[in-house]
Amino acid sequence: MGRRKYSFKSVLLRVLGTLFVLYVLIGFVCWLRLDSIMFHPQDTVFPEQLKEQLFDLEWNGEKISCLYLKNENASKTILYSHGNAEDIASRNWIFQEYVKNGFSVMAYDYPGYGFSSGRPTEAGVYGSADAAYLYLTEKLGIRPADIVVYGRSIGSGPSHYLAEKYPVGGLVIECGFTSIVRVGVNHSIFPFDAFPNIKRIQNIHCPVLYFHGEQDTTVPFWHGEKMYSLANEPKQSLWVPNCGHSNIIQTVPDDYWKTLKDFINNLDTINKK
């Protein structure tokens, strides 16, 4: 029996067909496991004093654990969305610093993080962000123009979402990304994505400030550069050489605080132009 001969075209079609099947299978698995790939809540020890300051909001039947720290002399409130593997307890040190530097702070934990119930999903993160914003504006009566939305890492997702959906005084992003899928492969190669900041930024018209470490290996620096290039004016940035994903404040504390305070304290003037 003679050997079967294959033409170059038939071999190419077989290879392409195999690659397409692999692409579909990988994409399907990623889609099914996207939430578990994205979110990594950690066990954190909550000091008793901090526990006593927490309160719950409600979203879709789940309780959203929140913290509100009021500075009586503050004219602006930072609405803070934390990063992955973080929660209110692990970021409480920076909340205290914001209060010391003249701001009030509202922070919340995503479903499945800290004392928030449920499991983390993209929709749940958006819903908890909605609940926090509406608490500030409807319950506390804070003017939208006096709210500064601040997002760190994965918190850049709900922060861009809030700034696109609601009026806010300003948007601050620390080590944010263009979208979740692009963090892993540089491009959106699947017909699905999560936290599409790159699509939202062009619809955001409040002043924006981007912080990013140039040696960030978790969310590469090009994400910050790309988002900044697409942002509408007025916009500012602080790019930090020799700095990774979680140490901007520690690396350049003076530059960080000066940039942040100048940005927030000048928002009323900027927004009147």
Backbone as JSON, one array per atom type, in Angstrom:
{
  "sequence": "MGRRKYSFKSVLLRVLGTLFVLYVLIGFVCWLRLDSIMFHPQDTVFPEQLKEQLFDLEWNGEKISCLYLKNENASKTILYSHGNAEDIASRNWIFQEYVKNGFSVMAYDYPGYGFSSGRPTEAGVYGSADAAYLYLTEKLGIRPADIVVYGRSIGSGPSHYLAEKYPVGGLVIECGFTSIVRVGVNHSIFPFDAFPNIKRIQNIHCPVLYFHGEQDTTVPFWHGEKMYSLANEPKQSLWVPNCGHSNIIQTVPDDYWKTLKDFINNLDTINKK",
  "N": [[0.87, -1.19, 0.0], [0.68, 2.15, -0.91], [2.17, 5.24, 0.25], [0.16, 7.86, 1.63], [-0.3, 10.89, -0.02], [0.05, 14.27, 0.83], [-0.98, 17.49, 0.0], [0.55, 20.76, 0.14], [-1.39, 22.66, 0.68], [-3.45, 21.17, 1.9], [-2.17, 20.28, 4.2], [-1.65, 22.72, 5.42], [-4.27, 23.6, 5.91], [-5.08, 21.67, 7.75], [-3.37, 22.24, 9.9], [-4.14, 24.88, 10.5], [-6.78, 24.4, 11.16], [-6.47, 22.82, 13.47], [-5.21, 24.69, 15.16], [-7.26, 26.55, 15.37], [-9.23, 25.09, 16.72], [-7.88, 24.69, 19.16], [-7.68, 27.36, 19.96], [-10.4, 28.0, 20.35], [-11.04, 26.17, 22.41], [-9.26, 26.97, 24.47], [-10.1, 29.6, 24.81], [-12.75, 29.15, 25.65], [-12.38, 27.81, 28.09], [-11.0, 29.82, 29.5], [-13.0, 31.76, 29.57], [-14.95, 30.47, 31.13], [-13.57, 30.31, 33.54], [-12.93, 32.87, 34.22], [-13.56, 34.62, 36.37], [-12.34, 33.33, 38.58], [-9.74, 33.45, 37.73], [-9.28, 36.18, 37.68], [-9.81, 37.24, 40.3], [-8.51, 37.32, 43.6], [-9.09, 37.04, 46.57], [-7.81, 37.56, 49.87], [-7.1, 36.16, 53.11], [-7.34, 38.27, 55.84], [-6.28, 39.84, 58.81], [-8.41, 41.62, 60.81], [-8.15, 44.34, 62.83], [-9.69, 44.87, 66.03], [-10.54, 47.47, 66.57], [-10.8, 48.53, 64.01], [-12.8, 46.87, 62.98], [-15.0, 47.8, 64.37], [-15.5, 50.17, 63.1], [-16.5, 49.58, 60.65], [-19.22, 49.28, 58.31], [-22.21, 48.09, 56.69], [-23.35, 48.03, 53.33], [-25.87, 47.35, 50.85], [-26.04, 45.19, 48.07], [-27.7, 43.67, 45.53], [-28.73, 41.69, 47.24], [-26.47, 40.99, 48.65], [-24.14, 41.71, 51.28], [-22.13, 44.57, 51.51], [-19.14, 45.38, 52.72], [-17.97, 48.3, 54.31], [-16.01, 51.3, 54.83], [-15.89, 54.45, 56.25], [-14.13, 57.34, 56.64], [-14.08, 60.36, 58.1], [-12.79, 63.54, 57.59], [-13.01, 66.42, 59.25], [-12.27, 68.88, 58.28], [-12.04, 68.6, 55.61], [-12.6, 69.21, 52.14], [-12.89, 67.51, 50.05], [-13.66, 64.13, 49.14], [-12.21, 60.98, 48.99], [-13.02, 58.26, 47.06], [-12.3, 55.07, 47.33], [-11.08, 52.31, 45.52], [-9.8, 49.22, 46.0], [-6.87, 47.12, 45.31], [-6.19, 43.82, 43.87], [-6.05, 40.88, 45.94], [-6.12, 42.43, 48.19], [-7.71, 44.36, 50.8], [-9.99, 46.24, 52.89], [-8.76, 46.16, 55.42], [-6.01, 45.62, 54.88], [-5.31, 47.86, 53.49], [-5.77, 49.92, 55.18], [-3.83, 51.51, 56.35], [-3.09, 53.39, 54.38], [-5.46, 54.76, 54.07], [-5.63, 56.08, 56.49], [-3.5, 57.82, 56.16], [-4.43, 59.41, 54.06], [-6.48, 60.79, 55.36], [-4.95, 62.21, 57.24], [-3.64, 63.87, 55.51], [-5.54, 65.63, 54.68], [-8.02, 64.79, 53.56], [-11.28, 63.25, 53.3], [-12.32, 59.79, 53.4], [-13.78, 57.12, 51.62], [-14.09, 53.7, 51.57], [-14.5, 50.4, 50.25], [-15.21, 46.88, 50.27], [-15.0, 44.41, 47.77], [-17.48, 41.95, 46.7], [-16.99, 38.92, 48.43], [-14.55, 39.67, 49.41], [-12.71, 40.7, 52.32], [-15.07, 41.45, 54.78], [-17.25, 41.39, 53.17], [-20.05, 39.77, 51.71], [-20.84, 36.91, 49.55], [-19.48, 36.03, 46.27], [-16.63, 37.02, 44.35], [-17.23, 38.83, 41.38], [-17.19, 40.41, 38.15], [-19.51, 41.93, 37.71], [-20.4, 42.12, 40.34], [-18.39, 43.66, 41.5], [-18.77, 46.1, 40.17], [-21.37, 46.62, 41.09], [-20.98, 46.92, 43.87], [-19.38, 49.17, 43.84], [-21.18, 51.03, 42.8], [-22.97, 51.09, 44.99], [-21.37, 52.24, 46.98], [-20.8, 54.79, 45.89], [-23.39, 55.89, 45.69], [-24.1, 55.92, 48.35], [-22.42, 57.93, 49.33], [-23.35, 60.18, 47.88], [-26.2, 60.2, 48.1], [-26.93, 59.38, 50.73], [-25.07, 60.67, 52.46], [-25.01, 63.13, 51.3], [-22.97, 64.31, 49.81], [-21.51, 66.38, 47.41], [-21.24, 65.45, 43.97], [-19.1, 66.69, 42.61], [-17.26, 66.93, 44.58], [-16.21, 64.48, 45.01], [-13.55, 62.29, 44.63], [-12.58, 59.79, 42.64], [-10.7, 56.95, 43.22], [-8.61, 54.46, 42.05], [-6.83, 51.49, 42.51], [-4.75, 49.27, 40.81], [-6.54, 46.38, 40.13], [-8.67, 47.76, 41.02], [-8.83, 49.86, 39.31], [-10.66, 49.18, 37.42], [-13.48, 49.31, 38.49], [-13.26, 52.01, 39.11], [-12.83, 53.48, 36.72], [-15.26, 52.77, 35.62], [-17.12, 54.04, 37.39], [-16.41, 56.74, 36.97], [-17.13, 57.08, 34.34], [-19.87, 56.6, 34.41], [-21.06, 58.28, 36.36], [-21.23, 61.72, 37.53], [-18.21, 63.09, 38.69], [-15.61, 64.62, 40.68], [-12.91, 64.14, 40.06], [-10.53, 61.72, 38.76], [-8.33, 59.27, 39.87], [-5.75, 57.06, 39.17], [-3.87, 54.31, 40.09], [-1.35, 52.34, 38.99], [-2.96, 51.1, 37.0], [-4.79, 49.24, 34.41], [-5.29, 48.52, 30.85], [-7.22, 46.64, 30.05], [-8.47, 43.55, 31.44], [-7.83, 41.13, 29.96], [-5.84, 42.08, 28.26], [-3.73, 42.48, 29.99], [-2.53, 40.02, 30.25], [-1.93, 39.18, 27.59], [-1.34, 41.32, 26.0], [-3.03, 42.1, 23.91], [-6.51, 42.17, 23.03], [-7.53, 39.17, 22.43], [-9.62, 37.48, 22.5], [-13.21, 37.05, 22.12], [-14.28, 38.25, 24.37], [-13.91, 40.11, 27.38], [-12.78, 41.81, 30.36], [-13.39, 44.44, 32.66], [-13.04, 46.79, 30.84], [-11.24, 49.23, 30.62], [-9.93, 50.66, 28.65], [-11.85, 51.18, 26.75], [-13.55, 52.82, 28.1], [-12.24, 55.15, 28.88], [-12.21, 57.22, 27.0], [-14.7, 58.28, 27.2], [-14.74, 59.63, 29.52], [-14.67, 62.66, 31.2], [-13.79, 64.15, 33.32], [-11.08, 65.65, 35.24], [-8.04, 63.74, 35.17], [-5.62, 61.64, 36.78], [-2.72, 59.76, 36.54], [-0.78, 57.29, 38.09], [2.14, 55.31, 37.84], [4.47, 52.63, 38.1], [7.55, 52.28, 36.46], [8.85, 49.86, 36.29], [6.99, 47.92, 36.7], [5.9, 44.69, 36.96], [3.57, 43.32, 37.22], [1.29, 44.74, 36.23], [2.2, 45.83, 33.35], [4.15, 48.75, 32.47], [3.41, 49.96, 30.06], [0.67, 49.92, 29.96], [-0.21, 52.01, 31.63], [0.88, 54.18, 30.2], [-0.53, 53.94, 27.78], [-3.23, 54.29, 28.57], [-3.07, 56.89, 29.57], [-2.43, 58.27, 27.22], [-4.81, 58.08, 25.83], [-6.61, 59.4, 27.39], [-8.8, 62.16, 28.02], [-8.09, 65.68, 28.09], [-8.4, 67.74, 31.04], [-5.31, 66.27, 32.09], [-2.94, 64.42, 34.07], [0.21, 62.91, 34.96], [2.31, 60.69, 36.84], [5.12, 59.08, 36.42], [7.13, 56.54, 37.67], [10.43, 55.8, 37.93], [12.37, 52.75, 38.33], [10.55, 51.35, 39.93], [8.04, 49.17, 41.16], [4.94, 47.37, 41.29], [3.63, 47.76, 43.71], [4.77, 49.71, 45.31], [4.9, 52.5, 44.95], [4.26, 54.73, 46.59], [6.04, 54.33, 48.69], [8.45, 54.51, 47.33], [8.66, 57.08, 46.13], [7.73, 59.11, 48.13], [7.49, 61.92, 48.67], [7.09, 63.07, 46.11], [4.77, 61.68, 45.38], [2.79, 62.52, 47.29], [2.81, 65.3, 46.94], [2.04, 65.52, 44.23], [-0.5, 64.27, 44.27], [-1.95, 65.84, 46.16], [-1.78, 68.42, 45.05], [-3.18, 67.96, 42.66], [-5.8, 67.2, 43.58], [-6.5, 69.38, 45.22], [-6.65, 71.42, 43.4], [-8.82, 70.89, 41.84], [-11.36, 72.19, 41.85], [-10.79, 74.64, 40.66], [-9.82, 73.76, 38.17], [-12.07, 72.43, 37.13], [-13.84, 74.49, 36.73], [-13.02, 75.77, 34.49]],
  "CA": [[0.0, 0.0, 0.0], [1.54, 3.33, -1.01], [1.95, 6.33, 1.22], [-0.81, 8.88, 1.23], [0.36, 12.16, -0.26], [-0.7, 15.46, 1.25], [-0.52, 18.73, -0.61], [0.86, 21.83, 1.08], [-2.64, 23.3, 1.05], [-4.19, 20.34, 2.83], [-1.44, 20.31, 5.46], [-1.89, 24.04, 6.01], [-5.64, 23.63, 6.42], [-5.12, 20.84, 8.96], [-2.7, 22.98, 10.97], [-5.0, 26.0, 10.86], [-7.95, 23.85, 11.84], [-6.06, 22.43, 14.82], [-4.99, 25.92, 15.93], [-8.56, 27.16, 15.65], [-9.87, 24.29, 17.78], [-7.18, 25.03, 20.39], [-8.08, 28.73, 20.32], [-11.77, 27.94, 20.87], [-11.01, 25.47, 23.69], [-8.59, 27.82, 25.46], [-11.0, 30.72, 25.05], [-13.91, 28.68, 26.41], [-11.92, 27.56, 29.46], [-10.73, 31.12, 30.12], [-14.29, 32.42, 29.82], [-15.58, 29.8, 32.27], [-12.79, 30.5, 34.76], [-12.43, 34.23, 34.25], [-13.65, 35.19, 37.72], [-11.32, 32.74, 39.45], [-8.44, 33.94, 37.26], [-9.15, 37.6, 38.0], [-9.94, 37.66, 41.69], [-7.75, 36.54, 44.59], [-9.25, 37.58, 47.93], [-6.9, 36.99, 50.85], [-7.48, 36.26, 54.51], [-6.67, 39.39, 56.49], [-6.65, 40.07, 60.2], [-9.01, 42.93, 61.03], [-8.08, 44.78, 64.24], [-11.02, 45.1, 66.61], [-10.92, 48.89, 66.41], [-11.24, 48.72, 62.63], [-14.08, 46.18, 62.83], [-16.06, 48.64, 64.93], [-15.74, 51.29, 62.19], [-17.09, 49.08, 59.42], [-20.67, 49.19, 58.19], [-22.61, 47.34, 55.51], [-24.32, 48.45, 52.34], [-26.48, 46.18, 50.22], [-26.11, 45.11, 46.6], [-28.22, 42.41, 44.98], [-28.88, 40.73, 48.31], [-25.2, 40.76, 49.34], [-23.69, 42.83, 52.11], [-20.87, 45.16, 51.07], [-18.47, 45.96, 53.89], [-17.47, 49.63, 53.96], [-15.36, 52.13, 55.83], [-15.92, 55.88, 55.93], [-13.33, 58.14, 57.56], [-14.37, 61.76, 57.82], [-11.93, 64.63, 58.04], [-13.94, 67.54, 59.41], [-11.79, 70.04, 57.53], [-11.84, 68.23, 54.2], [-13.61, 69.59, 51.14], [-12.96, 66.44, 49.05], [-13.72, 62.76, 49.64], [-11.64, 59.97, 48.1], [-13.75, 56.99, 46.98], [-11.16, 54.21, 47.04], [-11.28, 50.92, 45.09], [-8.49, 48.61, 46.26], [-6.32, 46.17, 44.35], [-6.41, 42.4, 44.09], [-5.36, 40.36, 47.14], [-6.15, 43.5, 49.18], [-9.03, 44.67, 51.32], [-9.99, 47.43, 53.73], [-7.78, 46.03, 56.5], [-4.62, 45.7, 54.39], [-5.06, 49.22, 52.96], [-6.18, 50.91, 56.16], [-2.72, 52.44, 56.61], [-3.11, 54.5, 53.43], [-6.65, 55.55, 54.37], [-5.26, 56.96, 57.59], [-2.62, 58.86, 55.61], [-5.26, 60.35, 53.31], [-7.14, 61.66, 56.33], [-3.92, 63.11, 57.79], [-3.26, 64.83, 54.47], [-6.59, 66.6, 54.4], [-9.15, 64.27, 52.81], [-12.12, 62.18, 53.82], [-12.13, 58.58, 52.61], [-14.78, 56.05, 51.59], [-13.54, 52.48, 50.98], [-15.44, 49.28, 50.28], [-14.67, 45.6, 49.83], [-15.77, 43.72, 46.73], [-18.06, 40.69, 47.18], [-16.0, 37.87, 48.65], [-13.34, 40.25, 50.02], [-12.94, 41.23, 53.65], [-16.31, 40.97, 55.39], [-18.35, 41.41, 52.19], [-20.55, 38.43, 51.41], [-20.89, 36.55, 48.14], [-18.23, 35.69, 45.6], [-16.27, 38.13, 43.47], [-17.51, 38.83, 39.94], [-17.08, 41.76, 37.59], [-20.77, 42.62, 37.99], [-20.44, 42.4, 41.76], [-17.5, 44.79, 41.77], [-19.48, 47.3, 39.72], [-22.5, 46.87, 41.98], [-20.5, 47.45, 45.15], [-18.93, 50.54, 43.57], [-22.42, 51.82, 42.73], [-23.51, 51.26, 46.34], [-20.51, 53.18, 47.7], [-21.01, 56.13, 45.33], [-24.73, 56.36, 46.05], [-24.06, 56.21, 49.79], [-21.82, 59.25, 49.51], [-24.14, 61.26, 47.29], [-27.6, 60.22, 48.55], [-27.04, 59.26, 52.18], [-24.27, 61.7, 53.13], [-25.24, 64.41, 50.65], [-21.72, 64.88, 49.28], [-21.63, 66.78, 46.0], [-20.39, 64.67, 43.05], [-17.88, 67.43, 42.29], [-16.33, 66.81, 45.7], [-15.78, 63.08, 45.09], [-12.4, 61.9, 43.8], [-12.57, 58.34, 42.51], [-9.31, 56.49, 43.23], [-8.54, 53.03, 41.82], [-5.5, 50.89, 42.49], [-4.64, 47.98, 40.15], [-7.85, 45.93, 39.64], [-9.6, 48.83, 41.37], [-8.97, 50.79, 38.18], [-11.87, 48.78, 36.69], [-14.65, 50.01, 39.0], [-13.05, 53.45, 39.15], [-13.17, 53.99, 35.39], [-16.71, 52.56, 35.49], [-17.8, 55.11, 38.12], [-16.14, 58.04, 36.35], [-17.88, 57.14, 33.09], [-21.31, 56.53, 34.67], [-21.54, 59.33, 37.25], [-20.39, 62.92, 37.65], [-17.24, 63.08, 39.79], [-14.67, 65.73, 40.59], [-11.66, 63.73, 39.44], [-10.22, 60.3, 38.72], [-6.92, 58.96, 40.11], [-5.49, 55.65, 38.92], [-2.54, 53.85, 40.48], [-0.98, 51.03, 38.41], [-4.13, 50.54, 36.34], [-4.57, 48.5, 33.16], [-6.19, 48.83, 29.74], [-8.3, 45.68, 30.3], [-7.93, 42.35, 32.08], [-7.21, 40.21, 29.0], [-4.62, 42.69, 27.72], [-2.64, 42.35, 30.95], [-1.85, 38.76, 30.0], [-1.49, 38.9, 26.22], [-1.09, 42.6, 25.32], [-4.12, 42.44, 23.0], [-7.75, 41.46, 23.32], [-7.57, 38.16, 21.38], [-10.85, 36.7, 22.62], [-14.42, 37.88, 21.96], [-14.75, 38.66, 25.69], [-12.88, 40.79, 28.17], [-13.32, 42.28, 31.63], [-12.91, 45.77, 33.06], [-12.49, 47.41, 29.63], [-10.9, 50.63, 30.86], [-9.49, 51.28, 27.4], [-13.04, 51.65, 26.05], [-14.26, 53.8, 28.92], [-11.5, 56.37, 29.18], [-12.53, 58.3, 26.07], [-15.99, 58.83, 27.61], [-14.55, 60.26, 30.83], [-14.29, 64.05, 30.94], [-13.27, 64.82, 34.51], [-9.61, 65.61, 35.3], [-7.51, 62.43, 35.52], [-4.23, 61.55, 37.21], [-2.24, 58.39, 36.5], [0.49, 56.89, 38.7], [2.56, 53.96, 37.42], [5.88, 52.3, 38.22], [8.08, 51.9, 35.15], [9.31, 48.47, 36.36], [5.85, 47.12, 37.14], [5.82, 43.41, 36.26], [2.21, 42.81, 37.36], [0.61, 45.47, 35.15], [3.33, 46.51, 32.7], [4.1, 50.21, 32.39], [2.78, 50.44, 28.83], [-0.76, 50.11, 30.22], [-0.38, 53.38, 32.11], [1.15, 55.09, 29.09], [-1.62, 53.85, 26.81], [-4.41, 54.93, 29.14], [-2.83, 58.33, 29.62], [-2.49, 58.82, 25.85], [-6.21, 58.11, 25.38], [-7.42, 60.21, 28.3], [-9.09, 63.54, 27.64], [-7.59, 66.75, 28.95], [-7.06, 67.87, 31.63], [-4.76, 65.03, 32.6], [-1.6, 64.47, 34.63], [0.78, 61.59, 35.24], [3.58, 60.57, 37.55], [5.77, 57.82, 36.11], [8.16, 56.38, 38.69], [11.49, 54.86, 37.53], [12.85, 51.78, 39.33], [9.44, 51.13, 40.86], [7.17, 48.09, 40.74], [3.48, 47.48, 41.31], [3.04, 48.02, 45.02], [5.66, 50.53, 46.16], [5.04, 53.87, 44.46], [4.27, 55.67, 47.71], [7.28, 54.14, 49.44], [9.6, 54.87, 46.51], [8.73, 58.54, 45.95], [6.66, 59.65, 48.98], [7.31, 63.37, 48.52], [6.48, 63.32, 44.8], [3.41, 61.15, 45.37], [1.87, 63.36, 48.06], [2.71, 66.62, 46.3], [1.24, 65.38, 43.01], [-1.89, 63.97, 44.61], [-2.59, 66.98, 46.83], [-1.93, 69.51, 44.07], [-4.25, 67.57, 41.74], [-7.12, 67.26, 44.23], [-6.78, 70.72, 45.74], [-6.89, 72.33, 42.28], [-9.93, 70.4, 41.02], [-12.41, 73.2, 41.7], [-10.33, 75.62, 39.66], [-9.75, 73.09, 36.87], [-13.41, 72.1, 36.65], [-14.55, 75.72, 36.37], [-12.52, 76.28, 33.19]],
  "C": [[0.9, 1.23, 0.0], [1.2, 4.38, 0.04], [0.96, 7.34, 0.68], [-0.07, 10.2, 1.07], [-0.55, 13.32, 0.14], [-0.12, 16.68, 0.55], [-0.22, 19.76, 0.47], [-0.42, 22.49, 1.57], [-3.4, 22.48, 2.08], [-3.52, 20.31, 4.21], [-1.69, 21.63, 6.19], [-3.28, 24.12, 6.61], [-5.78, 22.81, 7.7], [-4.51, 21.59, 10.14], [-3.58, 24.13, 11.45], [-6.24, 25.52, 11.6], [-7.64, 23.45, 13.27], [-5.86, 23.65, 15.7], [-6.3, 26.59, 16.29], [-9.29, 26.41, 16.76], [-9.23, 24.6, 19.13], [-7.58, 26.41, 20.89], [-9.47, 28.73, 20.96], [-11.78, 27.28, 22.25], [-10.39, 26.34, 24.79], [-9.49, 29.0, 25.82], [-12.19, 30.32, 25.91], [-13.54, 28.44, 27.86], [-11.66, 28.88, 30.19], [-12.02, 31.85, 30.46], [-14.98, 31.81, 31.03], [-14.89, 30.14, 33.59], [-12.33, 31.94, 34.96], [-12.47, 34.84, 35.65], [-12.57, 34.64, 38.64], [-9.91, 33.15, 39.02], [-8.22, 35.38, 37.71], [-8.99, 37.89, 39.48], [-9.21, 36.71, 42.65], [-7.9, 37.17, 45.97], [-8.35, 36.82, 48.91], [-7.49, 37.09, 52.25], [-6.66, 37.36, 55.18], [-7.17, 39.5, 57.93], [-7.17, 41.49, 60.35], [-8.88, 43.3, 62.51], [-9.48, 45.11, 64.76], [-11.48, 46.54, 66.43], [-11.43, 49.16, 65.0], [-12.59, 48.05, 62.4], [-15.24, 47.07, 63.28], [-16.41, 49.81, 64.01], [-16.44, 50.87, 60.9], [-18.61, 49.13, 59.47], [-20.99, 48.53, 56.86], [-23.56, 48.14, 54.62], [-24.85, 47.2, 51.66], [-26.38, 46.3, 48.71], [-26.59, 43.72, 46.22], [-28.31, 41.32, 46.04], [-27.61, 40.42, 49.07], [-24.86, 41.97, 50.21], [-22.31, 43.26, 51.65], [-20.26, 45.88, 52.26], [-17.76, 47.25, 53.5], [-16.81, 50.32, 55.15], [-15.45, 53.58, 55.37], [-15.18, 56.63, 57.03], [-13.5, 59.6, 57.2], [-13.3, 62.67, 58.41], [-12.81, 65.88, 58.07], [-13.54, 68.76, 58.6], [-11.66, 69.79, 56.03], [-12.97, 68.76, 53.32], [-13.8, 68.49, 50.1], [-12.92, 65.07, 49.74], [-13.16, 61.82, 48.59], [-12.49, 58.71, 48.19], [-12.77, 55.95, 46.44], [-11.58, 52.78, 46.67], [-9.92, 50.23, 45.14], [-8.08, 47.61, 45.19], [-6.7, 44.73, 44.69], [-5.6, 41.94, 45.3], [-5.21, 41.45, 48.2], [-7.57, 43.63, 49.71], [-8.91, 45.89, 52.23], [-8.9, 47.34, 54.8], [-6.35, 46.24, 56.0], [-4.29, 47.08, 53.85], [-5.41, 50.3, 53.96], [-5.09, 51.93, 56.45], [-2.76, 53.64, 55.66], [-4.36, 55.36, 53.63], [-6.36, 56.55, 55.49], [-4.38, 58.11, 57.1], [-3.42, 59.87, 54.8], [-5.97, 61.32, 54.25], [-6.15, 62.67, 56.91], [-3.53, 64.19, 56.79], [-4.42, 65.67, 53.96], [-7.82, 66.11, 53.66], [-10.01, 63.35, 53.65], [-11.98, 60.99, 52.89], [-13.34, 57.66, 52.75], [-14.13, 54.86, 50.89], [-14.56, 51.36, 51.13], [-14.73, 48.02, 49.81], [-15.59, 44.97, 48.8], [-16.42, 42.47, 47.32], [-16.99, 39.61, 47.3], [-14.7, 38.35, 49.25], [-13.69, 40.79, 51.4], [-14.18, 40.61, 54.28], [-17.5, 41.06, 54.43], [-18.76, 39.97, 51.86], [-20.49, 38.14, 49.91], [-19.55, 36.11, 47.59], [-17.91, 36.8, 44.61], [-16.58, 37.87, 42.0], [-17.34, 40.26, 39.45], [-18.35, 42.56, 37.89], [-20.87, 42.99, 39.46], [-19.54, 43.56, 42.15], [-18.16, 46.09, 41.34], [-20.63, 47.65, 40.68], [-22.08, 47.43, 43.32], [-19.98, 48.87, 44.99], [-20.13, 51.48, 43.47], [-22.93, 52.13, 44.13], [-22.7, 52.28, 47.12], [-20.72, 54.61, 47.21], [-22.36, 56.7, 45.77], [-24.84, 56.64, 47.55], [-23.51, 57.61, 50.02], [-22.75, 60.37, 49.04], [-25.55, 61.35, 47.87], [-27.74, 60.18, 50.07], [-26.3, 60.39, 52.9], [-24.42, 63.07, 52.48], [-23.98, 65.08, 50.12], [-21.91, 65.19, 47.79], [-20.75, 65.89, 45.13], [-19.07, 65.37, 42.72], [-16.84, 67.35, 43.39], [-15.85, 65.37, 45.92], [-14.64, 62.84, 44.12], [-12.34, 60.38, 43.78], [-11.12, 57.88, 42.35], [-9.31, 54.97, 43.06], [-7.11, 52.54, 41.75], [-5.56, 49.5, 41.85], [-6.01, 47.52, 39.64], [-8.93, 46.93, 40.01], [-9.73, 49.89, 40.29], [-10.22, 50.46, 37.37], [-13.11, 49.49, 37.21], [-14.49, 51.52, 39.02], [-13.32, 54.1, 37.79], [-14.67, 53.86, 35.14], [-17.48, 53.69, 36.16], [-17.64, 56.45, 37.41], [-16.85, 58.19, 35.01], [-19.39, 57.27, 33.37], [-21.84, 57.74, 35.43], [-20.68, 60.58, 37.15], [-19.48, 62.79, 38.87], [-16.29, 64.25, 39.6], [-13.38, 65.38, 39.89], [-11.47, 62.23, 39.55], [-8.72, 60.12, 38.9], [-6.74, 57.46, 39.96], [-4.05, 55.32, 39.26], [-2.31, 52.45, 39.91], [-2.18, 50.35, 37.76], [-3.79, 49.9, 35.01], [-5.55, 48.96, 32.08], [-7.43, 47.93, 29.8], [-7.66, 44.42, 30.87], [-7.2, 41.45, 31.08], [-5.9, 40.77, 28.48], [-3.45, 42.64, 28.71], [-1.84, 41.09, 30.66], [-1.27, 38.61, 28.62], [-1.27, 40.15, 25.38], [-2.21, 43.03, 24.37], [-5.36, 41.66, 23.42], [-7.98, 40.43, 22.21], [-8.82, 37.3, 21.44], [-12.06, 37.62, 22.46], [-15.06, 38.24, 23.31], [-13.59, 39.32, 26.4], [-13.53, 41.18, 29.49], [-12.66, 43.6, 31.98], [-12.26, 46.5, 31.87], [-12.22, 48.9, 29.8], [-10.57, 51.36, 29.57], [-10.68, 51.79, 26.58], [-13.74, 52.77, 26.8], [-13.56, 55.15, 28.97], [-11.88, 57.52, 28.24], [-13.9, 58.93, 26.36], [-15.92, 59.55, 28.94], [-13.99, 61.67, 30.62], [-13.91, 64.83, 32.19], [-11.74, 64.82, 34.45], [-9.13, 64.23, 35.77], [-6.03, 62.52, 35.88], [-3.84, 60.09, 37.23], [-0.88, 58.28, 37.19], [0.86, 55.51, 38.14], [4.06, 53.8, 37.61], [6.4, 51.77, 36.88], [8.61, 50.46, 35.12], [8.22, 47.54, 36.87], [5.78, 45.83, 36.32], [4.43, 42.77, 36.39], [1.3, 43.42, 36.3], [1.68, 46.3, 34.46], [3.07, 47.99, 32.45], [3.36, 50.71, 31.16], [1.27, 50.63, 29.01], [-1.04, 51.54, 30.7], [-0.17, 54.39, 31.0], [0.0, 55.11, 28.09], [-2.88, 54.55, 27.33], [-4.25, 56.44, 29.19], [-2.95, 58.96, 28.23], [-3.91, 58.95, 25.35], [-7.09, 59.02, 26.22], [-7.63, 61.62, 27.75], [-8.37, 64.5, 28.58], [-8.72, 67.24, 29.85], [-6.59, 66.56, 32.25], [-3.34, 65.24, 33.09], [-1.1, 63.05, 34.82], [2.02, 61.74, 36.09], [4.11, 59.18, 37.29], [7.0, 57.69, 37.01], [9.2, 55.35, 38.24], [11.86, 53.92, 38.68], [11.8, 51.46, 40.38], [8.52, 50.06, 40.29], [5.7, 48.4, 40.93], [2.93, 47.99, 42.63], [3.85, 48.97, 45.9], [5.86, 51.95, 45.65], [5.16, 54.85, 45.62], [5.56, 55.56, 48.5], [8.5, 54.61, 48.66], [9.76, 56.38, 46.38], [7.65, 59.21, 46.81], [6.42, 61.14, 48.78], [6.63, 63.71, 47.2], [5.03, 62.85, 44.77], [2.46, 62.11, 46.06], [1.72, 64.75, 47.45], [1.83, 66.55, 45.06], [-0.23, 65.17, 43.32], [-2.59, 65.18, 45.21], [-2.77, 68.16, 45.88], [-3.09, 69.22, 43.12], [-5.62, 67.76, 42.39], [-7.47, 68.68, 44.67], [-7.05, 71.74, 44.64], [-8.1, 71.93, 41.43], [-11.02, 71.44, 40.82], [-12.04, 74.22, 40.64], [-10.32, 75.02, 38.27], [-11.14, 72.86, 36.29], [-14.24, 73.31, 36.28], [-14.14, 76.25, 35.01], [-13.37, 75.76, 32.05]]
}
